[in-house]
């Protein structure tokens, strides 16, 4: 295939999609390749992103995506890869930025803050080719009070 297009795919299967700070994300990266591939490694990440407005002049505004944190884990080192399932666990940092709390205070602070979106992603690093990758969005919420 040309430049890695159509070489295969990655699927990320999670036990659930809602987590609390300090909780462990458990899942499986399912690597589906059309043929065995030499790669620099397979990794999984958990990260948060938000949009920031950049003002370049009085006429032109633009947005940029900023990562507010990132936790990465290598599932397999450099070598030959074939279709296979790779289980993983990544802990949500206790200091993760949470959505605004409830009530009136949460409502008013939510008006002035940009929400953070959270993702779990995986990529197979192919040399001299496009990486095979996938990401899924997850939710991070305050733990429910008993």
Secondary structure, DSSP 8 states (H G I E B T S, - for coil): --TTTTSEEEEEEES-SEE-TT-EEEEEEEEEESS-EEESEEEEEEEEEEEEEEE-SSS-EEEEEEEEEEEEEEEE-SEEE-SEEEEEEEE--TT------SHHHHHHHHHHS---EEEEEEEEE-TTS--EEEEEEEEE------
